[in-house]
Amino acid sequence: MASSTTVAAVLPVFLVGGLGVQLEQDLGMTPEVLGATVASYWGISALLSTTGGQVAQRLGFRKGMLLSATLGMTSLLGIAILTPHWSWLFLWMGIAGASTALAHPVSNSLIIHEVASKNRAFAFGLKQVAIPAATLAAGIAVPTLAITLGWRWAFGVAAVFAALFLPVLLRVVPRIQAVTARRPRLGSMRTKLPRPLRLFLLTTAIAAGLGSAQATALGAFTVVSASSAGFDISTAGLLLGIGSTAGCLVRPLAGFAADRGIGGSMATVASMLAVGFAGLLAMAWGNKAVFAVGCALAFGFGWGWNGLVHFVVSRRSHPFTARATGIAQCGTYIGGTVGPFAFGLVFSNYGSITAWVAAAAVAGIGAIAALLAYRFERLLPDNAGSN
């Protein structure tokens, strides 16, 4: 349920990236506009992230997830039937951004409440599969729907699936409210977070922001870049799907390993960003085969750290999980705002090679920031056994 709610929230932005070529042709978009559109989604998510954590804590699991999934469905439906011009995409991306700002805090709280501590890292990794699953769907939508029926059908079909998910969510998600379940330990929303925790969350947010900047550019521009590198549109879409599949595998496997004492810290996040750095350099190489391998590495490892970040934040910040998630995710959203927009500008003015090299540099700096966050992480208590 947590993963499906996240899919409904993030699918609009990754469909826009995956179908960017068709949107450019039909709506008169440019790479700069595509980057700005994606950036608006992450910008709204950043603005509402902290508020989303507070709202998630007040609404509880069921109401929060239902609201998030409904907003995601509304965005998909709006793009499908009410987008006569590319400027309308900013409205629908704003609604999807609000959906995402709520989705992560409420779904993380659900995992903390419902999943045993010995399986939580795997659960967070499985939940974060939602991100590459959304890009996988976007990649598959290019040859199956966008080229054959049109890009609007891709968004329409996604909206139908989101609508079918809502009654399942109502049936499965427990009625327990996050605030009432935790009231003795969570206290008032005015409770000040401990200073060591604030420092850890700040550095983690910076690392996540840098990692997200290169990762969201990857999701938004892989198809467009692959097309300019000589791949046909269908193959470029499938390439996005292959990279997304790598992400779907790495995230839960990293969590599975963390549950067994292998990795599971911000140091692991730094290592994964370093591999992503190498993958992005490979995408800048120019050779088709190297581009494909680099894409898999960049998606799998350079964007496979999200679940671990959520796990580490929840483990170190419990019982402030929802609020801490909102703070850490704020960095992710800011990076997602700046990354695609900046990448689009570099891509348009200097070409794909320079753009991917710049993205690799950002990933490298993100790895260094993650190591700094690890230093603060070691000063915090381990709440992995909390229920």
C-alpha positions in Angstrom: 0.0 0.0 0.0 2.8 2.4 0.8 4.6 1.7 -2.5 1.4 1.9 -4.5 0.5 5.3 -2.9 4.0 6.5 -3.8 3.6 5.3 -7.4 0.4 7.2 -7.8 2.1 10.4 -6.5 5.3 10.2 -8.7 3.9 8.7 -11.9 2.8 12.0 -13.4 6.3 13.5 -13.3 8.0 10.4 -14.7 5.5 10.0 -17.4 6.1 13.6 -18.5 9.9 12.8 -18.6 9.4 9.5 -20.4 7.0 11.0 -23.0 9.0 14.2 -23.3 9.6 13.7 -27.0 5.9 13.3 -27.8 5.0 16.2 -25.5 7.6 18.4 -27.3 6.2 17.5 -30.7 2.5 17.9 -29.7 2.6 20.8 -27.3 5.6 22.8 -28.6 7.8 22.2 -25.6 11.6 22.6 -25.6 14.1 20.9 -23.4 14.2 24.0 -21.2 10.4 23.9 -20.7 10.5 20.1 -20.0 13.1 20.7 -17.3 11.1 23.6 -15.9 8.0 21.5 -15.8 9.6 18.6 -14.0 11.3 21.2 -11.7 7.9 22.7 -10.8 6.8 19.3 -9.5 9.8 19.0 -7.2 9.6 22.6 -6.2 6.0 22.3 -4.9 7.0 19.1 -3.1 9.9 20.9 -1.4 7.6 23.8 -0.4 5.1 21.5 1.1 7.4 18.8 2.4 7.6 19.9 6.1 3.9 20.6 6.1 3.3 17.2 4.6 5.0 15.6 7.5 2.8 17.5 9.9 -0.4 16.8 8.0 0.6 13.1 7.8 0.9 12.9 11.5 -2.5 14.5 12.1 -4.5 12.6 9.4 -3.1 9.2 10.1 -2.4 6.4 7.7 -5.7 5.8 5.9 -6.8 9.4 5.3 -3.3 10.6 4.4 -2.7 7.9 1.9 -6.2 8.3 0.4 -5.7 12.1 0.0 -2.2 11.6 -1.6 -3.4 8.9 -4.1 -6.4 11.0 -5.0 -4.2 14.0 -5.8 -2.0 11.8 -7.9 -5.0 10.5 -9.8 -6.3 14.0 -10.4 -3.0 15.1 -11.9 -2.9 12.1 -14.3 -6.4 12.7 -15.4 -5.9 16.4 -15.8 -2.9 15.8 -18.1 -4.8 13.3 -20.1 -7.9 15.4 -20.9 -7.2 19.0 -19.9 -3.8 20.0 -21.3 -4.4 22.0 -24.5 -1.0 23.8 -24.0 2.2 22.9 -22.3 1.6 25.7 -19.7 -1.2 23.6 -18.2 1.4 21.0 -17.2 2.6 23.3 -14.4 -0.8 23.1 -12.8 -1.0 19.3 -12.9 2.7 19.0 -11.8 1.8 21.2 -8.8 -1.0 18.9 -7.8 1.2 15.9 -8.2 3.9 17.6 -6.1 1.4 18.1 -3.2 0.6 14.4 -3.5 4.3 13.5 -3.2 4.9 15.8 -0.2 2.2 13.9 1.7 2.9 10.4 0.3 6.4 9.8 1.8 5.7 10.9 5.5 2.4 9.0 5.8 3.7 5.8 4.1 6.9 5.9 6.2 4.8 6.2 9.4 2.7 3.2 8.2 5.9 1.1 7.7 7.2 2.0 11.1 3.9 1.1 12.8 3.1 -2.1 10.8 6.5 -3.7 9.9 8.7 -5.6 12.4 12.1 -3.9 12.9 14.0 -6.9 11.5 12.3 -6.3 8.1 12.1 -2.5 7.9 15.0 -1.8 5.7 13.7 -4.2 3.1 10.2 -2.7 3.5 11.6 0.8 2.9 13.5 -0.4 -0.1 10.4 -2.2 -1.4 8.4 1.0 -0.9 11.0 3.1 -2.8 10.7 0.7 -5.7 7.8 2.9 -6.5 10.2 5.5 -8.1 11.9 3.2 -10.6 8.5 1.4 -11.1 7.1 4.7 -12.2 9.9 5.3 -14.6 9.6 1.7 -15.8 5.9 2.3 -16.6 6.9 5.5 -18.4 9.5 3.7 -20.5 7.0 0.9 -21.4 4.4 3.5 -22.2 6.5 4.9 -25.0 6.3 2.0 -27.4 3.0 0.5 -26.2 0.8 3.5 -25.8 2.4 6.8 -26.8 3.6 5.8 -30.3 0.5 3.7 -31.1 -2.4 5.5 -29.5 -0.9 8.8 -28.3 0.6 10.2 -25.1 -2.8 11.2 -23.6 -3.8 7.5 -23.5 -0.7 6.8 -21.4 -1.8 9.3 -18.7 -5.4 8.2 -19.0 -4.6 4.5 -18.4 -2.4 5.5 -15.5 -5.3 7.5 -14.0 -7.6 4.5 -14.3 -5.2 2.3 -12.4 -4.9 4.9 -9.7 -8.7 5.1 -9.4 -8.9 1.3 -9.1 -6.3 1.4 -6.3 -8.4 3.7 -4.0 -11.0 1.1 -2.9 -8.2 -1.4 -2.2 -6.4 1.2 -0.1 -9.6 1.8 1.9 -9.9 -1.9 2.6 -6.4 -2.8 3.5 -4.8 0.2 5.3 -5.6 0.1 9.1 -7.8 2.8 10.7 -5.2 3.5 13.4 -4.4 7.2 13.5 -0.6 8.0 13.7 -1.1 10.7 16.4 -3.3 8.7 18.7 -1.2 5.6 18.3 1.9 7.5 19.3 0.6 10.3 21.5 2.6 9.5 24.6 5.9 9.4 22.8 5.4 11.9 20.0 4.1 14.7 22.1 3.1 18.0 20.7 3.9 19.1 17.2 5.7 22.0 18.9 8.2 19.6 20.5 11.7 20.6 19.4 13.8 18.0 17.8 17.1 17.2 19.6 20.1 19.2 18.2 22.1 16.1 17.1 19.1 14.9 15.2 18.6 18.3 13.5 22.3 18.3 12.4 21.9 14.7 11.0 18.7 15.6 9.2 20.3 18.8 7.7 23.3 17.0 6.3 21.2 14.1 5.1 18.9 16.6 3.4 21.9 18.1 1.6 23.2 14.7 0.5 19.7 13.7 -0.6 19.3 17.0 -2.5 22.5 16.5 -4.5 21.6 12.9 -5.1 18.1 13.8 -6.2 19.4 16.6 -8.5 21.3 14.1 -10.7 18.7 11.4 -10.3 15.6 13.3 -11.4 17.5 14.7 -14.4 18.3 11.1 -15.2 14.6 10.2 -15.1 13.5 13.3 -17.1 16.1 13.2 -19.8 17.2 9.6 -20.4 14.8 9.2 -23.4 15.5 12.5 -24.9 19.3 12.1 -24.5 19.2 8.5 -25.8 17.3 9.7 -28.8 19.9 12.4 -29.5 22.6 9.7 -29.0 21.3 7.7 -31.9 18.7 5.4 -30.3 15.2 5.2 -32.0 12.3 6.4 -29.8 11.1 2.9 -29.0 14.5 1.7 -28.0 15.1 4.8 -25.9 11.9 4.1 -24.0 12.9 0.5 -23.4 16.3 1.8 -22.2 14.5 3.8 -19.6 12.7 0.7 -18.7 15.9 -1.3 -18.3 17.4 1.3 -16.1 14.2 1.4 -14.0 14.3 -2.4 -13.6 17.8 -2.1 -12.2 16.5 0.4 -9.7 13.6 -1.9 -8.8 16.1 -4.7 -8.0 18.7 -2.7 -6.2 16.5 -0.8 -3.7 14.9 -3.8 -1.9 18.1 -5.8 -2.1 20.0 -3.0 -0.4 17.3 -3.0 2.3 17.4 -6.8 2.6 21.2 -6.6 3.2 20.8 -3.8 5.7 18.3 -5.9 7.7 21.1 -8.4 8.0 23.7 -6.0 9.2 25.3 -5.3 5.8 25.4 -1.6 5.1 22.3 0.2 6.1 23.9 3.6 6.9 24.6 6.9 5.1 28.1 5.4 4.3 26.3 2.9 2.1 24.4 5.7 0.5 27.8 7.4 -0.3 29.1 4.2 -1.9 26.0 3.9 -4.1 26.2 7.5 -5.2 29.9 6.9 -6.1 28.8 4.0 -8.4 26.1 6.3 -9.9 28.9 8.8 -10.5 30.7 6.2 -12.7 27.4 5.4 -14.5 26.7 9.0 -15.4 30.3 9.4 -16.8 29.6 6.3 -18.9 26.4 7.8 -20.3 28.5 10.8 -21.3 31.0 8.6 -23.2 29.0 8.6 -26.4 29.1 4.9 -27.3 25.7 3.2 -27.4 26.7 0.1 -25.5 28.5 2.1 -22.8 25.5 4.5 -22.6 23.2 1.5 -21.9 25.5 0.1 -19.2 25.9 3.5 -17.6 22.2 4.0 -17.6 21.7 0.8 -15.6 24.4 1.7 -13.1 23.1 5.3 -12.7 19.5 4.1 -12.2 20.3 1.1 -10.1 22.9 2.6 -7.7 23.0 6.3 -8.3 19.2 6.4 -7.7 18.9 3.3 -5.6 19.8 4.9 -2.3 16.4 6.4 -1.5 15.0 3.5 0.5 18.2 3.4 2.7 17.8 7.1 3.4 14.2 6.6 4.5 15.3 3.6 6.6 18.2 5.4 8.3 16.1 8.5 9.0 13.3 6.5 10.5 15.7 4.4 12.6 17.6 7.4 14.0 14.6 9.8 14.4 11.9 7.5 15.8 9.4 8.6 17.3 9.7 11.7 15.1 9.5 9.7 11.9 6.9 11.7 10.0 8.4 15.1 10.8 12.0 13.9 10.2 10.9 12.4 6.8 9.4 15.7 5.8 12.7 17.5 6.7 14.9 15.0 4.9 12.6 14.9 1.9 12.7 18.7 1.6 16.3 18.3 0.4 15.3 15.6 -2.0 12.6 17.9 -3.5 14.9 20.9 -3.7 17.4 18.8 -5.6 14.7 17.6 -7.8 13.6 21.1 -8.5 17.1 22.4 -9.5 18.4 19.3 -11.2 16.1 18.9 -14.2 15.9 22.6 -14.8 19.7 23.1 -14.7 20.2 19.9 -16.8 17.8 21.1 -19.4 19.7 24.4 -19.7 23.1 22.7 -20.0 21.7 20.1 -22.4 20.2 22.7 -24.7 23.3 25.0 -24.7 26.2 22.6 -24.4 25.0 19.2 -25.4 24.3 15.9 -23.7 28.0 15.0 -23.0 28.5 18.1 -20.9 25.2 17.7 -19.2 25.9 14.1 -18.1 29.4 15.1 -16.9 27.9 17.9 -14.8 25.3 15.4 -13.4 28.2 13.0 -12.5 30.0 15.8 -10.6 26.8 16.5 -8.6 26.6 12.8 -7.7 30.2 12.8 -6.6 29.6 15.8 -4.3 26.5 14.1 -3.0 28.6 11.1 -2.0 30.9 13.3 0.0 27.9 14.9 1.7 26.5 11.5 2.6 29.8 10.6 4.3 29.5 13.8 6.4 25.9 12.8 7.3 27.3 9.4 8.4 29.5 11.2 10.9 26.5 12.7 12.6 24.5 9.5 12.2 27.0 7.7 14.5 26.2 10.2 17.3 22.5 9.2 17.4 20.9 6.3 19.1 19.8 3.3 17.1 16.0 2.9 17.4 15.8 -0.1 15.0 14.1 -2.1 17.7 11.3 0.4 18.3 7.8 -0.7 17.5 
